[in-house]
Structures are given as C-alpha cells and as structure tokens.
Amino acid sequence: MCIRDRYQRRVHGENHFLVSRKMRVQITGACLVMFLVLLHQTLAYETFAIYRWYHPHIHDHFYTISQAENAGRHGYNFEGIGFYTLKRQEAGSVPIHRILRSTGDHFYTTNGIEASSVGGSREGIIGYAYTSQVAGSVPLYRYFCPKCRVGDHFYTIYPHLEKLNGYNLEGIIGYVMPTPVSYTHLRAHETGRNLVCRLLLEKK
C-alpha cells in the first residue's frame, strides 16, 4: 500500500469518528430533551381538584376548583376534596356547568338542556367529565334532598354516603377521577377513536 492510500484511509477514519461522535451527541441531546418533556408532562396534572364545602344551617353543598373562592362565604365548612375533573375538554368529555339556583342551592350538571332549563345564574364550569367510563375514571353520583332548606344537591363518587340522610339518588352525571391524573396517563389510555377526536378538538 502506498503512502497516499494509507493517508487517505487515515483521514477517512478520523472523519468517520468525528461524524459518529457528533451523531451520538445529537442523539443523546434529543433523548435528554424527550426525557425532560415527558417528565414535565408527567408532573403536570391535567385535572382540577374539586373542593367541597357544606353549610349546615341552610344545608347547601358547594363545589369549587378554588379554595380561595369560598373565603367570603360565611358559614361553610370545608370537607376536603370531593373528586377531580379534567382541566380541558378531552375526546368523549363534556363541561360540568355550575348554576346558582334561586333557592340558594348550587347545582351542577353536564346536560346542556338541563343547565338552560333549571333556572338561576350560571357561574361557569368546574372542569370536564367523561360521558362514559374510561380507564381510571369513576361515576359521579348526584343526590337530591327535597326536605333540605335550599333543596340541596349532593355530588359524590361514593354512592353509599347519603342513602340514610334524606337524599335521593338522581343518577350519574358523568365520570370523573378519584385522584390527580397526569397528561401521560390520559394519553396512555387513549383509544384510536379518541385520538382522532382529540386532534380535531385541538385544531379548534
């Protein structure tokens, strides 16, 4: 082998080494970025905690995504977190409307027609609920107390809580989460049909 051939092979080998090293750095960097994105998505919960308050004198249950909102409501006692709702609309989910009825009862529904016909003042939404059960979700039951002063509606993911306290079961208004849920959890349980629906929703 002549000196020229050996020199060309040496230069080619060094260039190959430099290119390979550069590619490894790029791949490592891409993996790091992907890891950080997934970590952020895992830590970023996609659900609202719904705080429950109760006024024992007027017998009204009040649900809100903000504990500070109840700061000016005298007579209400904090009872903890009732359940978790989706922060944004996912495929197969609908908004949970919050309405203050003329009686003083706070009424929540996922039915748009019911929200319009029940009367009272609309106070926005407290998140979104699934219309059918998906992995990790649980039914949200609605009870009504006809003998309560304001005609109280009670919402719970535990169907046995109010059976003996004058409350009548009115049904399931949707499916919510019993614990906080991350973005990656929602995507992991996403079906092909829901994926198409989500992409269409995100284009709006």
Buried (B, 14 or more C-beta within 10 A) or exposed (E): EEEEEEEEEEEEEEEEEEEEEEEEEEEEEEEEEEEEEEEEBEEEBBBBBBBBBBBEEBBBBBBBBEEEEBEEEEEBEEEEBBBBBBBEBBBBBBBBBBBBBEBBBBBBBBEEEEBEEBEBEEBEBBBBBBEEEBEBBBBBBBBBBEEBBBBBBBBBBEEEEBEEEBBEEEEBBBBBBBEEBBBBBBBEEBEEEBEEBBEEBEEE
